[in-house]
Amino acid sequence: MQINVVCFTVHKRFPLTISRGTTAKTTSLWVKLEAEGIEGWGEAVPFSTGSAGETTETLKQQLTAIKPNLEQFHPLTRSRLQSYLQEHQISSAIRSAIDVACYDWLGKRSRLPLWQLLGLDISQIVPISVTIGIGSPEEGKKRLENWQTVTDTKRIKLKLGSPKGLEADKRLLEAVAQNAPNAELTIDANGGWTLKEAITMSHWLAKYNVTYIEQPLAVEDDEKLPTLADNSPLPIFADESCFTSKDISRLAALKVDGINIKLMKAGGLTEVMRCAYTAQACGLQVMYGCYSDSSLANTAMAHLSPLADYLDLDSHLNLKDDPFYGAVLKNGYLQPTLSPGLGITLKCS
């Protein structure tokens, strides 16, 4: 098989601020895999979790170095291909792009959409949440108003863990809750709270329509999760503490209630499915998240959405210049199409 790589940069309509900083644009890799006259597409997005980080340049260097060795593989040998990439310690974002491209290729060759090829029921897909980053109450209200022009905001993910402290978090939450009284809220602190702060906030947030708190503690404080779970009236989900299925039994033992699976962390759709089934076997709830992913990566995840309880696949909706068309947003639901493979097409420039 032949592999071609194209760099593309996307810009956010609204820069996203979380506890670790602000992102306004991202340069990602569009990976095109060709065999038998069929082309499969994938996307590699650089990401940082605090404990791990990479750049577009490091991703490109890795893929350029290993690309000649990948020509010996075929998209149907996906398992061997992934083993090879793991043995050579290739970034999970690159592994993800190649794995997704193999699935896209397979769907196109089979002339079936991926969700149908996998036997999934897209009528079981839940609504996506839309994200509001850390900011002032006025900024939060403005961001909410913009989202309300895009979609029915049934679920809102609110980023907390402000460097300005808990009072700033509370003011932002109050502003959003007041202006979206019927929306279901989820909270993501991105590891921005101490144990004491997380316990305090969990009781304060329980007065609102909050479903769960995501990654309240830093990864290095994982051992404190049982204490938080014992003292929080709200469920606790793990994000930065969970990369692959290997992390799930450990987190279940630490009393978390759910995990956030992200395509770039997991290293491909194969591992996303493994994570989802492992979490379900451990009695945990499943959510899907994203970084600065375009429609390409989020559409790939949309095909597996019937396996998730919560969906945070909104990053492409905040892009000024997303180069792709993919899954369609209808009444708050991100629905894959009936087109073969992922159903991704390129926008005209």
RORO-444983 format. One record per residue: residue in one letter; x, y, z of N, C-alpha, C, O, CB in turn. Coordinates in steps of 0.2 Angstrom, whole numbers, plus 5000, padded with zeros to 4 digits. Each point is the difference from the previous one (the first is absolute). Glycine has a CB too. Layout:
! RORO-444983
AXYZXYZXYZXYZXYZ...
END
This chain:
! RORO-444983
M500449945000499650065000500450065000500650005002498549945004Q500750124991500350065000499750055005499450005001500949984987I500150065015499850055005500250074998500650014999499449905011N499550134990500250074999499850045006499549995003500450004985V500450075014499950045005500050074998500450034997500149895011V498950124995499950074998499950035007499649985004499950004985C500950085012499950045006499450054999500050034994501249955009F498450035002499550054999499950035007500049975005499449974985T500450135010500050045006499250025000499750024995501550025005V498549955006499450025001500050065006500449995005499149894991H500050165003500050065005499350005004499549994997501250084996K499349945013499450005004499650064999500350065000500249865008R498850084992499650065000500150035007500150065001499149894991F500850015013500150035007500649965003499949945001498850095000P501850005001500649975003499749965006499650035004501350054992L499449865006499849965005500550005006500649994999498849944993T500450095014500450015006499849945004499450005002500750134997I500449835004499949965005500550015005500450055000499249864992S500550055013500450015006500750004998500550045003498749915004R501050024987500750004998500250064995500650004999499449875003G499550164996500250064995499450004995499549985000501750005001T499050064993499550024995500349984993500650014999499050095008T499949874989500249984993499550044996499450005000501049895004A499950144990499750044995500049964993499650014996500650105011K500449854992500049974994500549945001500349995005499650124989T500049845001500349945000500249984993499650004996499849965015T501250014989500349974993500049935001500349975004500450134993S498949864999499949935000500349974994500150034995498949985013L501049924992500249964994499449964997499649975004501650025001W498750024989499549974996500449944997500450014995498850095003V500649845004500449944998499549964994499449985002501250015009K499750004983499649974995500449934998500650004998499050114998L500049845005500349934999499649974994499450004999500949985013E500250004983499749974994500249934998500649985001499450144995A499549845002500149934998499449984996499550025001501249955009E499549994984499549984996499650054997499449994998500549915008G500450164993499650064997499550035005499650044998500549904991I499950045017499650035005500450045005500549985002498649924997E500650155003500450055005499650005007499450025000501150054990G499849925015499750015007500450065003500650014999499149875002W499950165003500250065003500049995008499649975003500050104987G500949965013500150015007500350075002500250034996499949845005E499850145005500350075003500449995006499849965004499250104991A501649975005500450005006500050075003500350054997500449854999V499150115010500050065003500450015006500049955005498850064992P501750035003500550005006499650025006499550055000501549994993F499249945013499650015006500550005006500549975000498449984995S500950085011500350005006499649995006499450035000501450054995T499449885009499549985006500450035006499749995006499849914988G501050135006500450025006500649965001500550025001498450035004S500949884995500549955001500349984993500649975000498849995011A500350054984500249984993499950054995499450035000500549855003G500550144993499950054995500449994993500549965001499250125008E500149944986500350004993499850064996499650035002500449844999T500450134994499950064995499849974993500249944999500650145008T499049964989499949984993500649984997500149954996499050135002E501549955003500649994997500349935002500249964996500050165004T499749865007500249945002499649944997500249954998500250105013L498949964988499649954997500249994993500149954997499050095010K501050024989500249994993500749975000500149964995499350145002Q501149915007500649975000500049925001500349964996500250155008Q499149875001499949935001499749974994500249944998499650085014L499750014985499649974994500549994994499949954996499050095009T501450024994500550004994500549955001500249964995499650165004A500549875007500549955001499849934999500349954997500250125011I498849914994499849934999499649994994499949944999500150065014K499850054983499649994995500249954995499649954998500150165003P501049884997500249954995499949935002499949964996500950125000N499249915011499949945003499349975000499949945001501150085006L498550034992499349985001499849984993499449975000500450115009E500649934986499749974993500049934999499649974996500950135000Q499849865009499949935000499349975002499949954999501450055003F498450055002499349985003499450014995500150044995500449985016H499049954990499450014997499450035005500149985006500249934985P499250135007499550025005499749945003499750015006500150094987L500149845004499749945003500449975005499849965004499650024986T501350045011500449975005500150055006500550025002500149924989R498850095011500050055005500349985006500450045003498650014992S500949895008500349985006500750005000500450025004498649914998R501350044993500850004999500250074999500650015003499349884992L499850155002500250074999500150035006500550045002499049974987Q499949995016500050035006500649975005500350045003498449984995S501449925001500549975005500750034998500450015004498949884997Y500850114992500650034998500150075002500650025002499349914988L499650115010500050075002500250015008500350045002498949994988Q500549925013500150015008500749975001500350035005498549954997E501449974995500749985001500550054999500550005003499149894994H500350164998500450054998499950065004500250064998499949894991Q499450055016499850065005499850064996500250055001500649905007I498850044987499750054996499550035004499649975003500749984986S499650125010499550045004499349974999499849984995500950125004S498949905006499349985000499650044995499649974997500549995015A500150104987499650044995500149984993499649994996500550115011I500549884991500249974994499749934999499749984995501450085005R498949905005499749935000499350014999499749964996501149995012S498950104995499350014999499850024993499549974997500450075015A500550014985499950024993500049944995499649994996500950125007I500049844998500149944996499449955001499749984995501550045005D498649975006499549965002499350024997499649964997501050015014V499350094990499450034997500050004992499449984997500550105013A500649934987500150004993499849924998499749994994501250115006C499449865003499949934999499249985000499749964996501450015008Y498650065001499249985001499750044994499549974997500650025016D500150074986499750044994500049964994499649994996500750125009W500449864993500149964994499649945000499749994995501450055005L498849935006499649945000499350014999499649964996501249995012G498950104994499350024999499950024993499549984997500450065014K500649994986499950024993500049944995499749994995500850125008R500049844999500149944996499349965001499849964995501550045007S498450005004499449965001499450044998499549974999501149975010R499550124989499450044998499550015006499450004998500849974990L500050035018499650015006500350055004500650015001499049874999P499950165004500250055005500349965006499849945001499450144995L501349955007500449965005499549985006500149945002500950124995W498549985005499649985005499649944998499949955005500050164999Q499949884990499649944998500549944999499849945002499450144992L501449935004500549954999500149975007500249945000500350114990L499549995015500249975007499349985004500149985005500950104995G498549934996499349975003499850045006499649985004500849914993L499750185003499850055005499350034998499950004994501350025009D498450005002499450034999500050075001500050035006499549864998I500550154991500150085001499450035002500050065002500849944989S498649965010499450035003500150015008499750035003499649924988Q501350025011500150005008500550055001500250015006499649874995I500450174995500550055001499650055004499550024999501149964990V499850055016499850055005500250074997500450004996499749925014P499650134993500250074997500750025002500349975005498550064996I501550014995500750025002499950065005499550035001501049934988S500150055015500050065004500450054996500449984996499549955015V500050134991500450064997500450035006499850005006499450024985T501450005007500550025005500150085001500050034995500649865003I499450135008500150075002500650005004500149975006498750064994G501750014998500750005004500050055006499550035001501049944988I500050025014500150055006500050074998500350024994500449895012G499050134997499950074999499650045005499849975005500450004983S499750095010499550045005499349984999499949974995500950135004P498849925005499249994999499850024993499649974997500250035016E500450064986499850034993500249964994499750004995500450125011E500649864995500249964994499749935000499849984994501350085007G498749915004499649945000499350014997499849964997500950015013K499050094992499350014997500150014993499649984996500050075015K500949994986500150014993500149934997499749994994500750135008R500049845001500149944996499449955000499949974995501350045009L498449995001499449975000499550024995499749964997500550025015E499850094987499550034995500249984993499649984996500250115012N500949904991500249984994499849934998499849984995501250105006W499249875004499849935000499250004998499849954996501250015012Q498650084995499349994999499850024993499449984998500450055014T500650004985499950024993500249944995499849994994500350135008V500349835001500249954996499649935001499949974995501350085006T498649945005499749945002499550015006500150055004500849884991D498750025006499650005006500549975006500249955000498750034994T501250075011500549985005499749965006499850025005500850094992K499349825001499749965005500549985006499850005005499549954986R501350055007500649985004500550054999500250024995499549865006I500650155005500550055000500649975004499949995006499350114992K501449904999500649995004500350065002500250044996500049854998L499950135012500350065003500749995003500149955004498850094998K501649994995500749995002500150055007499950064999500549914989L499850005017500150035006500849995002500349974996498450025008G501550035002500749995002500350064998500650004999499449885000S499750185002500350064998500650025005500049995006498950054990P501649995001500650025004499850065005500350015004500449964986K498750065009499850055004499649975006499850045005500150044985G500049865010499749965006499349985000499750014995501150065011L499049914999499349975000499450054999499549984997501049935011E499650154995499550054999499950024993499450014998500950035013A500349964985499950014993499649944996499650014996501550065004D499149875003499649944997499350015001499549994996501549945006K498850095005499350005002499650064996499449994998500949975013R500050094988499750064996499949984993499450014997501150075010L499949884990499949984993499549954999499550004996501750015002L498849945007499449955000499350035001499649984997501349945008E499150135000499450035001499750044994499450004998500950015014A500250024984499750044994499849954995499550014997501350085005V499549854997499849954995499349975002499649994996501649995001A498850005009499449975003499450044999499449984999501349955009Q499450144994499450054999499850004993499450014999501150055011N499949944985499850014993499949944996499850004995500950105006A499449845003499849944997499749955005500349955002500650064989P498550015012499749975006499849934998500049965005499650154999N500349874990499849934999500549964997499949944999499050104999A501749985002500549964997500449965005500050025006500250074986E500049855006500349955005500850035000500350004994498949905004L501150115007500650025001500549955002499949965004499750154999T501049894994500649965002500650045001500050054997499549854997I500950085011500550055002500749964999500149945001499250125008D501249984988500649974998500550055003500150064998499549884992A500850045016500550045003500749994997500550045002498849965008N500849954986500649994997500650005005500550024999499150034990G500349915016500550005006500150065003500650015003499949904991G499150145006500150075003499950015007500150055003499749994986W499949915015499850005007500549965004500249954998498650084999T501249995009500349965006499449955002499550014998501450085005L499349865001499549965003499550045004499449994999501449925001K499450135004499650055004499550044996499450005001501550005008E499450034986499650044995499549964997499450024999501550064999A499349864999499549954997499449985004499550004998501549964995I499250025013499449995005499650055001499350005000501449925006T499550144995499650065001499650024994499450015001501550035007M499449954986499650024994499549954999499550014997501550054998S499249875006499549954999499350015004499549994997501549935000H499150115009499450015004499650064997499450015000501149945010W499950104988499750064998499749994993499450034999501450045007L499549894990499749994993499449955000499650014996501550015000A498849955009499449955001499450045000499549974999501249955007K499350144996499450045000499750024993499550024999500950035012Y500149944984499850014993499949944996500049945003500650174998N499249904993499849944996500749974997500049994994498850065003V501649935007500749974998500049935001499749975005500850134999T499749864990499949935000500749975003499949955003499450064987Y501350025008500649975003500550055000500050054996499749835000I500950105007500650055000500549964997500249945002499550125008E500649964984500649974997500750035002500150065000499149924990Q501249975011500750015002500150065005500350054998500049904990P499450055018500150055004500750015003500250055002498649935001L501549964998500750005002500549994995499949974995499749995016A501050064990500649994996500249935000499849965004500650154998V499949864992500149934999500449985006500049945003500050074985E500550035015500549975005499650005007500349975005500650084989D498549975006499549995006499549944999499550005004500750134999D499949834993499649944999499849975006499549975001500950024987E500150005016499949965006499550035005499849975005501449994994K498650105000499650045004499249994997499650025004501350064999L499149894992499349994997499549965004499450025001501249984988P499649955015499549975004499850045006499450005002501249904995T499850145005499850055006499550054997499550025003501649975003L499050044988499650044996499349964999499550035001501450044994A499149875002499449974999499649995006499450005000501249944991D499750045015499649995006499750075003499649995004501249914998N499550154996499750075002499750044995499850065002501149945006S499049984986499750044995499249974999500049944999501250084995P498450025005499349984999499949994992499549984998500150085012L500949964986500050004993500449944997500649995003499150144997P500249844995500449954997500750034997500050064999499049874998I501550045003500750024998500249964994500049945000500350095012F499950014983500249974994500850014999500250065002498649954992A501549955003500750014998500250014993499749974996500649965014D500150124989500250024993500849994999500249954997498850135002E501349975003500850005000500349935003500549984999499550155001S499649855005500349945004499849934996500349955002499550115008C499949954984499849944996500250014993499750044996499349935012F501549984990500250014993499749944996499650004995501450065008T499149884999499849944997499649955005499950015005501150004987S498849935005499649955004500449985006499849975005499650004984K501350035010500449985006499950045006500249985006500749984986D498950105007499950045006499349995004499950035005500850064989I498949885003499350005002499949965006499650025005500049994984S500749935012499949965006500350045006499750005006500349894987R500550145006500350045005499650065003499950015006501249964989L498650065000499650065002499349975003499750045004500850034986A499349885008499449975003500149985007499650015004500049944985A501050035013500249985006500150075005499950005006500649894990L499650165000500050075004499450035000499950065002501249954994K498349965003499350025001499850054995499550045002500749935010V500150044982499750054995499449974997499949945001501250104996D498450005001499449984997500049994993499549974997500050085012G501049984987500050004993500650024997500550035004498350004996I501349974994500750014996499850044994499550004997501149905008N499950154993499950034994500549974995500650015001499150105005I500149874989500449964995500150054994499550034997500149865006K501050134995500150044995500449964994500549965002499550145006L499949924986500349964995500750014999500449954999498650064995M501350055007500750015000500449975006500549974999499350134995K499949895012500349975006500049934999500549965001499150135006A499849884990499949935000500549974994500349945001498550075003G501350024991500449974995499649974994500349964996500650035012G498550024992499649984994499349975002499950005006501249974989L498550025000499349985002500049935003499549985004500150094986T500949895008500049935003500150005007499649975004500949994986E499950095013500150015007499450035003499949995006501450014992V498450054999499450035002499549955002499750005005500550104988M499749855002499549955002500249965005499649985005500150024983R500949985013500349965005499950045007499849975005501049974987C499350125008499950045006499350005002499849995006501150084991A498649944998499350015002499849935003499650005005500250084985Y500349875007499849935002500349985007499749985004500249994984T500750055013500449995006499650045006499949985005501250004989A498850085004499750055005499349975002499850005006500850104990Q499049884999499349975002500149945004499649995004500050054985A500949925010500149945004500250015007499849965004500549984985C500050125012500250025006499550045004500050035005501149974991G498350015001499450045002500150075000499750045004500149875003L500650124988500150075000499750034994499849964995501350025010Q498750084995499750034995500550034995500650015002498450025005V500849984987500550024994499850064997499450024998500849865000M500350175001499950064996500550004995500649975001498950095009Y500449974985500550024995500150075000499650045000500049864992G501150125007500250075000500450014994500149954996499950055016C500350064987500450024995500550055002499950035005499249944987Y501450055003500450055001499850064996499550025000501549905003S499550104992499850054995499849964993500250024995500550075011D499049854995499849964994499650034995499550045002500649865006S500050094986499650024995499449954999499949955004501150114990S498649955001499449964998500349934999499649955001499750144994L501349905002500249934998500049965007499749955000501050104990A499749975015500149965006499349995004499949955002501350094998N498450025000499449995004499549964996499649975004500650145001T499849894989499649964996500149925001499649965001500350134991A500849905008500249935002499749985007499849945000501350084993M499050025012499749995006499249995000499749965004501350105001A498749984991499350005000499749934997499549985002500550144996H500449854998499849934998500049955006499649955000500950074989L499949995016500049965006499650035006500049975005501149994991S498550095002499650035006499549965003499850015006500450094988P499549855003499549965003500349965007499649985004499950014985L501250015011500349975006500150055006500249985005500449944987A499250145007500250055005499450035004499450004997501650034996D499049995013499550035004500050074999499550045001500649875007Y500550124991500050084999500550014994500549964999499350065014L500150034984500450024994500250075000499650055000499849874993D501250095007500350075000500450014993500650005000499550015013L499649994982500350004993499850064997499650004994500349885005D500350185003499750064998500650054997499950054997499249945011S501549984992500650054998499950024993500250064999500549885009H499150024988500050024993499450064999500150034995500349855001L499150125008499550054999500350075002499750054999499449865004N501550095000500350075002500550024996500450045002499349935010L500450004982500550014995499850054995499449994997501149905005K499950164996499850044995500149974993499750024995500650085012D500249854993500349984993500149925000500549984998500050135001D499049865004500049925000500049984992499550024997499949975014P501149984987500049984993499649944998500049994994501150055006F498549935004499649944999499350015001499850045004501249894998Y498650034994499349995002500049925003500349964997499250134994G500149905014499949945002499349985004499550024997501749985004A498849985005499449995004499650065000500350065000500349855007V498750084993499650065000499750015007499749965003500050024984L500350095015499750025006499250014999499850044996501350015008K498549914999499350015000499650005007500149955003499949994985N499850125013499650015007500449975006499849975005499250014989G501750045005500449985006500449934999500449995005498950095002Y500549894988500349934999500550004994499850024995499149935010L501750024996500550004995499949934997500249955003500650135003Q498949924988499849944996500549984994500150044996498749985008P501549924996500449984994499549994995499449995001501549965006T499350054987499649994994500049934997500349965003499950164994L499449874998500049944997500649984994500049954997498750065005S501750044998500550004995500549945002500149995006499850134991P500549854998500549955002500550035004500250055000499549894990G500650015015500650025004499850055005499450005003501349984988L499750075010499850065005499550054997499650035003501549955002G498950024988499550054997500350075000499650055000499449885003I501650074997500450075000500150024993500249964995500350025016T499350094987500250034994500450065001500050035006499049924989L501450085000500450065001499650064998499749994994501349945004K499050125006499750064998500350034994500750004999498950025012C500150024984500350034995500350065003499850045004499449924988S501450065006500450065002499750064997500350065002500849875000
END
